[in-house]
Amino acid sequence: MSGERTLRVDYDYQIFSMQQFGGISRYIHEVACRVGRAEGFSAKIIAPLHINGYLSTGGVCVRGVAIPNIRQASGILKVFNAIGSRLAYTCSAPPDVLHETYYRAYRVAPRGCPTVLTVHDMIHEKFPGTFHKNDPTSSAKRAAIARARHVICVSHSTRRDLLSMVDIAPEKTSVIHHGFTSRTPTEYPIALAISRPFILYVGDRSAYKNFAGLLRAYAASPRLRSNLCLLAFGGGAFHADEEDLITRLGLDDSLVRQVRGDDAVLTSLYRQAVMFVSPSLYEGFGIPLLEAMSFDCPVICGNTSSIPEVVGDAALMCDSGDVDALRSSMESVAASVDVRSALITRGRERVQHFSWDRCASQTMQIYRRIAQ
């Protein structure tokens, strides 16, 4: 980079005012930190008021202050940040590139400043019935894509979906996989000591995540019910429809439990679980798959969308929409130490393929290209 001028890259407030912690805000923070340290680049996150925990860890210049995560104030937060960002750019020179951190109908970047957008998935377009009929995400995404100088997709699967569903020139898009950083193992929290071996499910339980299919597959196996319980980490308490399904399947809270906690709790669950099961019917990428592998937890998952691209040969894949196939896969992993050991070994190798340094380096190439 010697002899080249410093390229200034800004990141907007959007995802940092939406997520206290989460995959997208972590991705942007990891990339921004590395861009800010790279020769020939400077990086800044413009987030006048934010709720995000990653920003308090440092590593990148942040213009803004953290506030408590108060859901009722989300509308006010959006208005304040939009005004605050515009004021920030009236008082300083515009960046060379602005990376929009989520989907907004109207541009945040100063006039003439090229924007980059990352598309994480096409879930809203493929599964519209999962979301409220007035959900603005799809229309905002299309507007953000239309004004972007370049669009990054987090997987080849997501790029294929994008090109098939949105009018966009293929050369305006690139694929850059997420990176991955293993968390430090922690001691098992005493409060969550589990009396019997368990199957682990992690995260949101929206319809396309197919948690109901996992319940049915588990309930259909006397062998699994006799030897393992099913833990669902995160995603909030079971709602009424889930409770009703659990009851109708002849299960109870001794067999199926919802667990909440922080990263330390999740880490200990990965390390204790007999297997991690992701029955999702669609993923834009799938960080929990790599998380499980990094903690030596055998992975069972679907064979659709980006999932094969992420897991390679390090997971036992099946048609997760087929209850019998999912049940059979879980039974085979539960029954065989050799199968579990092979998945663990391949998982350790697989996570090495995903690096935040590589992700940031490829992203900086795009910044440099569009700024020229």
C-alpha positions in Angstrom: 0.0 0.0 0.0 3.1 2.3 0.2 2.6 5.5 -1.8 -1.2 5.2 -1.9 -3.4 7.6 -0.1 -5.3 6.4 3.0 -8.8 5.2 2.1 -11.4 6.2 4.6 -14.2 3.6 5.2 -17.2 4.4 7.4 -19.9 2.0 8.7 -23.3 3.2 9.5 -25.4 2.9 12.7 -28.1 0.5 11.6 -27.2 -2.9 12.9 -25.6 -1.4 16.1 -28.9 0.2 17.0 -30.7 -3.1 16.4 -28.5 -5.8 18.0 -27.0 -5.8 21.4 -25.2 -9.0 20.2 -25.7 -10.9 17.0 -24.1 -12.4 13.9 -24.4 -9.3 11.7 -23.1 -6.8 14.2 -20.2 -9.1 15.1 -19.3 -9.5 11.4 -19.2 -5.8 10.8 -17.2 -5.1 14.0 -14.7 -7.8 13.1 -14.2 -6.5 9.6 -14.1 -2.8 10.7 -11.4 -3.5 13.4 -9.1 -5.1 10.8 -9.8 -2.4 8.2 -8.8 0.2 10.8 -5.5 -1.6 11.4 -4.6 -2.1 7.8 -2.0 0.0 6.1 -3.6 2.4 3.7 -7.0 2.4 5.4 -8.9 4.1 8.1 -12.2 2.9 9.6 -14.9 4.5 11.6 -18.3 3.4 12.9 -20.9 6.2 12.9 -23.4 5.2 15.5 -24.6 8.3 17.4 -26.7 6.2 19.9 -26.2 2.4 19.9 -27.0 -0.6 22.1 -24.3 -2.9 20.8 -21.9 -4.7 23.2 -19.2 -5.3 20.6 -18.5 -1.6 20.2 -17.5 -1.4 23.9 -14.6 -3.8 23.3 -12.6 -1.3 21.2 -10.5 -2.1 18.2 -12.1 0.5 16.0 -13.0 4.2 16.2 -16.7 4.7 17.1 -18.5 8.0 16.9 -21.4 7.7 19.3 -22.4 6.5 22.8 -23.9 3.4 24.2 -27.4 3.5 25.7 -29.5 0.9 27.5 -31.3 -1.6 25.3 -34.9 -0.3 25.6 -37.2 -1.8 23.0 -39.8 0.9 23.4 -37.3 3.5 22.3 -36.3 1.8 19.0 -38.3 4.2 16.8 -36.8 7.3 18.5 -33.4 5.7 18.2 -33.8 5.3 14.4 -34.8 9.0 13.9 -32.1 10.3 16.2 -29.4 8.2 14.4 -30.5 9.3 11.0 -30.4 12.9 11.9 -27.2 12.5 13.9 -25.4 10.8 11.0 -26.4 13.5 8.5 -25.2 16.2 10.9 -21.9 14.3 11.3 -21.3 14.5 7.5 -22.1 18.1 7.3 -19.3 18.8 9.7 -16.6 16.7 8.1 -15.5 15.4 4.7 -17.3 12.4 3.4 -15.7 8.9 3.5 -14.4 7.3 0.4 -16.7 4.3 0.9 -19.6 3.8 3.3 -20.6 0.2 4.2 -24.3 0.0 5.0 -24.7 -2.4 7.9 -28.3 -3.4 7.1 -31.2 -2.7 4.8 -32.5 0.9 4.7 -35.0 2.4 2.2 -33.1 5.7 2.1 -29.4 6.4 1.9 -27.4 7.4 4.9 -24.2 8.1 2.9 -23.4 11.7 1.8 -24.3 12.4 -1.8 -21.7 11.0 -4.2 -20.2 8.6 -1.7 -20.3 5.0 -3.0 -21.9 2.4 -0.8 -21.2 -1.3 -0.2 -23.9 -3.6 1.1 -23.7 -7.1 2.5 -26.6 -9.4 1.8 -26.7 -12.1 4.4 -29.6 -14.2 3.1 -32.9 -14.1 1.1 -35.1 -15.4 3.9 -37.7 -12.6 3.7 -38.1 -13.3 0.0 -38.1 -17.1 0.2 -40.3 -17.4 3.3 -42.5 -14.3 3.3 -45.2 -16.1 5.3 -42.8 -16.3 8.3 -42.8 -12.5 8.7 -45.5 -9.9 9.2 -47.3 -8.8 6.0 -46.1 -5.2 6.6 -42.5 -6.1 7.3 -40.4 -3.6 5.3 -37.2 -5.7 5.1 -37.6 -6.9 1.5 -38.4 -3.4 0.1 -35.7 -1.8 2.1 -33.2 -4.5 0.9 -34.1 -3.9 -2.7 -33.6 -0.1 -2.4 -30.2 -0.6 -0.6 -29.1 -3.1 -3.3 -30.2 -0.7 -6.1 -28.0 2.2 -4.8 -25.0 0.1 -3.8 -21.9 0.3 -5.9 -21.1 -3.3 -4.9 -23.0 -6.1 -3.1 -21.2 -8.7 -0.9 -22.9 -12.1 -0.4 -21.9 -14.3 2.5 -22.2 -17.5 0.5 -22.5 -18.7 -3.1 -26.0 -20.0 -2.2 -27.1 -16.5 -1.1 -25.6 -15.0 -4.3 -27.5 -17.5 -6.4 -30.7 -16.6 -4.6 -30.0 -12.9 -5.0 -29.4 -13.1 -8.7 -32.5 -15.2 -9.2 -34.8 -12.9 -7.2 -33.4 -9.3 -7.8 -32.6 -7.5 -11.0 -28.9 -7.0 -10.4 -25.8 -7.4 -12.7 -23.8 -10.4 -11.6 -20.5 -8.4 -11.9 -21.9 -6.1 -9.2 -21.8 -8.9 -6.7 -19.1 -11.0 -4.9 -19.0 -13.8 -2.4 -17.0 -13.4 0.8 -17.5 -16.0 3.5 -17.7 -14.9 7.1 -14.7 -15.5 9.3 -14.8 -17.4 12.6 -13.1 -17.1 16.0 -13.4 -19.8 18.5 -14.3 -18.7 22.0 -12.2 -19.8 25.0 -13.6 -22.9 26.7 -15.1 -22.3 30.1 -16.0 -24.4 33.1 -19.5 -25.9 33.0 -21.8 -23.6 34.9 -23.1 -25.4 38.0 -26.6 -23.8 37.7 -27.0 -25.7 34.3 -25.8 -29.1 35.4 -27.8 -31.6 33.3 -28.7 -34.9 34.8 -28.6 -36.8 31.5 -27.0 -36.5 28.0 -28.6 -34.1 25.6 -29.1 -33.0 22.0 -28.5 -29.3 21.5 -30.5 -26.8 19.4 -29.4 -23.2 19.3 -31.1 -19.9 18.4 -34.2 -18.6 16.7 -37.1 -21.0 16.2 -38.9 -19.3 13.2 -40.8 -21.6 10.9 -38.0 -22.0 8.4 -35.7 -23.1 11.2 -37.8 -26.2 11.5 -37.6 -26.7 15.2 -41.0 -28.4 15.0 -39.5 -30.9 12.7 -36.8 -31.6 15.2 -39.4 -32.1 17.9 -41.3 -34.6 15.7 -38.1 -36.5 14.8 -37.0 -36.7 18.5 -40.5 -37.8 19.6 -40.6 -40.5 17.0 -37.5 -42.3 18.4 -38.0 -44.3 21.7 -34.2 -44.8 21.7 -33.5 -41.0 21.7 -36.2 -40.3 24.3 -34.9 -43.0 26.6 -31.3 -41.9 26.5 -31.2 -38.2 25.6 -33.1 -35.0 26.4 -33.4 -32.1 24.0 -32.2 -28.6 25.0 -33.1 -25.5 23.0 -30.7 -22.6 23.8 -31.9 -19.0 23.2 -34.8 -17.9 21.1 -36.9 -17.0 24.1 -39.4 -19.1 26.0 -41.5 -21.7 24.1 -44.6 -20.0 22.8 -48.1 -21.5 23.0 -47.9 -23.4 19.7 -44.7 -25.0 20.6 -45.9 -26.0 24.1 -49.0 -27.5 22.5 -46.9 -29.5 20.0 -44.6 -30.7 22.8 -47.7 -31.9 24.7 -49.3 -33.6 21.7 -46.1 -35.5 21.0 -46.1 -36.9 24.5 -43.1 -35.0 25.6 -42.7 -32.9 28.8 -40.1 -30.6 30.4 -38.1 -33.5 31.6 -37.4 -34.3 27.9 -37.5 -30.9 26.2 -36.2 -27.7 27.9 -35.5 -24.1 26.8 -32.3 -22.7 28.3 -31.1 -19.1 28.3 -27.7 -17.6 29.1 -24.6 -15.8 27.9 -21.7 -17.0 25.7 -20.1 -18.9 28.6 -23.3 -20.9 29.1 -23.6 -21.7 25.4 -19.9 -22.7 25.2 -20.4 -25.2 28.0 -23.5 -26.6 26.4 -21.7 -27.2 23.1 -18.9 -29.0 25.0 -21.3 -31.2 26.9 -23.8 -32.0 24.1 -23.8 -35.4 22.5 -24.7 -33.7 19.3 -25.7 -30.3 17.8 -28.7 -30.4 15.5 -29.5 -27.7 13.0 -32.7 -28.8 11.2 -33.0 -25.4 9.3 -34.6 -25.4 5.9 -32.5 -22.4 4.8 -29.4 -20.5 6.0 -27.5 -17.6 4.5 -24.4 -18.9 6.2 -24.7 -20.6 9.6 -22.2 -19.5 12.3 -23.6 -21.9 15.0 -22.5 -24.9 12.8 -18.9 -23.7 13.0 -19.3 -22.8 16.7 -20.4 -26.4 17.5 -17.5 -27.9 15.5 -15.0 -25.6 17.3 -16.1 -27.0 20.7 -15.8 -30.7 19.5 -19.6 -31.1 19.2 -20.7 -33.5 16.4 -23.0 -31.7 14.0 -26.2 -32.9 12.2 -27.7 -30.5 9.7 -29.8 -30.1 6.6 -28.4 -30.5 3.1 -29.9 -27.3 1.6 -29.0 -23.6 0.8 -25.5 -22.6 2.1 -25.2 -25.3 4.6 -23.2 -27.8 2.6 -20.9 -24.9 1.5 -20.2 -24.1 5.2 -19.8 -27.6 6.7 -18.1 -29.5 3.9 -17.7 -33.1 4.9 -17.5 -32.2 8.7 -21.2 -32.8 9.4 -23.8 -35.5 9.0 -26.2 -33.9 6.5 -29.7 -35.1 5.7 -33.0 -33.9 4.3 -34.0 -32.1 7.5 -37.6 -31.7 6.1 -37.9 -35.4 6.3 -38.7 -36.4 9.9 -37.5 -40.0 9.4 -34.2 -38.9 7.9 -33.6 -36.5 10.7 -34.5 -39.2 13.3 -32.3 -41.8 11.7 -29.3 -39.3 11.6 -29.7 -38.5 15.3 -29.9 -42.2 16.2 -26.8 -43.0 14.2 -24.7 -40.3 15.9 -26.1 -41.2 19.4 -25.3 -44.9 18.9 -21.7 -44.7 17.7 -18.6 -43.3 19.4 -16.7 -43.8 16.1 -19.2 -41.7 14.2 -19.0 -38.9 16.8 -15.2 -39.1 16.8 -15.0 -38.8 13.0 -17.3 -35.8 12.9 -15.3 -34.1 15.7 -12.0 -34.6 13.9 -13.3 -33.3 10.6 -15.0 -30.4 12.4 -11.7 -29.2 13.9 -10.2 -29.1 10.4 -13.2 -27.4 8.9 -13.3 -24.4 11.1 -9.8 -23.5 10.0 -11.1 -22.7 6.6 -12.9 -19.5 7.9 -10.8 -16.5 8.9 -11.8 -13.0 9.8 -8.5 -11.8 8.4 -9.3 -13.4 5.0 -12.8 -11.9 5.1 -11.5 -8.4 5.9 -8.7 -8.7 3.3 -11.2 -9.6 0.5 -13.6 -6.9 1.6 -10.8 -4.3 1.5 -10.1 -5.3 -2.1 -13.7 -4.3 -2.9 -13.4 -1.0 -1.0 -10.3 -0.1 -3.0 -11.8 -1.1 -6.3 -15.0 0.9 -6.0 -13.3 3.9 -4.5 -11.2 4.1 -7.7 
